[in-house]
Amino acid sequence: MLPAPSSAAAKTRARVLVVDDHPVLRRGVAQIINGERDLVVCGEADSAAATLGAITKFQPDILLLDLRLGAGGGLSLVRDVKAAHPKLPILVLSMHDEFLYAERVLRAGAMGFVMKQESADHIVQAIRVVLGGRTYLSEKMTQEMLQRVRVTPQRATSTSELATLSDRELEVFDCIGQGLPTREIAARLFVSVKTVETHIDHIKAKLGIQSGHALIRRAMMWSIDRE
């Protein structure tokens, strides 16, 4: 963990808690944030399990959160944080496709979504927007969501097939893409094996996939495309 600036000026800076399971990425994000006069990284966490404790310990003004954290991560963590700390604004910083995930994270309780591929200036801008009590999305995503409002219900479907999946089904699909077996997916999502199998059946039906092997190939190809 990078030490936060120790000057007295840091006391007046907005406190950011960075949650990501990649140390190098945390370090890079921390350097960006600590380079701003009005922002400072007050702490870091590398897992869903550590996040709630870190919030209590560091008392951040905003949570900068990666969705993929292993066990207990993802959209469920956003919901858990909002349930425990309803006034804490959450900004999701992720490699995930914003056209597939941005609307979902907003529904879960986050106030913004920014891609890790964005420039440092965009990430800092997103933090400031959310700290100001406003929602942050990219211009493209904002236009996409506005377009959905304008079109008829028959056309108001996502540009991606995967948008037909529920949040939990998408989490299961993501785990399959990471190569996790059913039992491990169940443990990661804190559900029964039978529940995971039911989700898998629904996923195959929605995506028109006939076999388990075909589902695994599809999920793994999607996961590789996002790397």
ABEGO torsion letter per residue (X at the ends): XBBBBABAAAAABBBBBBBBABAAAAAAAAAAAAABAABBBABBBABAAAAAAAAAAAGBABBBBBABAEBGBEAAAAAAAAAABAABBBBBBBABBAAAAAAAAAAAGBABBBBAABBAAAAAAAAAAAAAGBBBBBAAAAAAAAAAAABBAAAABBABAAAABBAAAAAAAAAAAAGBBAAAAAAAAGBBAAAAAAAAAAAAAAAGBABAAAAAAAAAAAAAAAX
